[in-house]
Amino acid sequence: MNKLKMFVNNPELWESFVEELEARLEANHKQLEQITETEELHRLQGVARTLRAFMRLRDDVNESK
């Protein structure tokens, strides 16, 4: 995780990354509103969970020893 510290603690890079994640999460939510199949619902929920995990990456990296 130490290799990621330079990335997550660089405000310019990190903020650009989070903006991209937020845009993808918004698109994901729009898709969730329109789906009709249960399998697709589960897939999109997994995508949202993964995007949110990436948004927590800085905290995870900075908390690791």
Residue pairs with C-beta under 8 A, 6 or more apart in sequence:
1 60
1 61
1 64
2 64
4 57
4 61
5 61
5 62
7 13
7 14
7 17
8 14
8 57
8 58
8 61
8 62
9 58
9 62
14 58
17 54
18 55
21 51
21 54
21 55
22 55
24 51
25 48
25 51
25 52
28 44
28 47
28 48
28 51
29 48
31 44
32 41
32 44
32 45
32 48
35 41
35 44
